[in-house]
Amino acid sequence: MFDNYQFTASERFMRYVQVDTQSDPQSNTHPTSEKQKNLSKILAEELKQIGVADAEMDEYGYVYGTIPANTEKKVPVICFCAHVDTAPDASGTGVKPILHKKYNGQDIVLPDDKNQVLRKSDFPYLQNLVGHDIITASGTTLLGSDDKAGVAEIMDAANFLITHPEVKHGTIKILFTPDEEVGKGTAKVDLQKLGADYGYTLDGGEAGSLEDETFSADAVQLVINGVITHPGYAKGKMVNALKIAADVLASLPRAELSPETTDGKQGFIHPIRVDGIAEKATIDFIIRDFVTEGLKKKEDFLLGVVEMVMENYPTANFQFNVQEQYRNMKEVLYQHPRVVEHAKEAITRSGLKVKMESIRGGTDGSRLSFMGLPCPNLFAAEQAIHSKLEFISVQDMNKAVETIVHLAKIWEEKA
Ligand SMILES: [Zn+2]
């Protein structure tokens, strides 16, 4: 199907990464940084050039577009989604992408900072890329493959579908979002307007990887009310909230249930902030697990620790407030098995091995899934993200394009 196709993903990618789209965690505007629209505008324009007639950017920097169905069958509407912003962790200003043709397995020294060296010993995935063309930044900025790789791949897949009308598909929706890196990627998304039944984010790593699981997440705020008196006349009366807070923290398990001592499918209880004065102290926790029941267990455990500590301070009191943050997308995807099944099939048809992964964090896909758009995460081939050593293989990117096209085709075939 792709034998004579001139892929455009890497060429697009090299252009998109030069547009600074860093999002801003301190901002309360939408988008959080106006400059993200610079890329969104280009994308809406290029989509129109490709033939996506209704492509448009809205006031918040979201880009929407439709590739009309070319089949008589009734096929669910599928959306492909990627985010335009880059992470605040490293500069995204003046990105100079460099194409290293036919990677030979040697170290790659980045020219603008010779201390930035890409080594196979640090990034074992490079072993798979010998013979590939690799794109890196120049040493002083991130590259922005997270997620301009996903953006470029979706653009190229749209180009392929429109120039190959013999490949049958249902209605395909394209969605580019701002602010994913600061947790606000779905804040202003209009799912009504999008009108899709199922979605796929293209924001994953290794070629062939597919993520259908994320953490489930709650926040807990513990408020401790001590008893305050003049310190000179405090004997037998004062209860210092700071000391209670310290006792609570000291009573948390260290060897388990902590981010620093867990991995894989294990969850944790993680204190992230302490505020207080002698009279009143608060501790903010985040709780993570892959199953909602596991969250509840950890919260009960934490409450038990707090109650045990508080027994020593009968005149003090506390509040324990649990707030839902997001849920494992699997809870939704489980009810729509076709979404992941078709993705596996598409990856296989692209000649890759499916690698199922779970994300120890949340994604826009987890939020979208619970907003009514079941949405696993497909590989976009991005590597060493959020760092100056970011790299990506051109051949892997093209595989992502193939996977998107196969997916569109499979949904039509199986309808
Ligand atoms: Zn991303």
Boltz pocket constraint, residues with backbone or C-beta under 6 A from the ligand:
constraints:
  - pocket:
      binder: B
      contacts: [[A, 83], [A, 146], [A, 147], [A, 180], [A, 203]]
      max_distance: 6.0
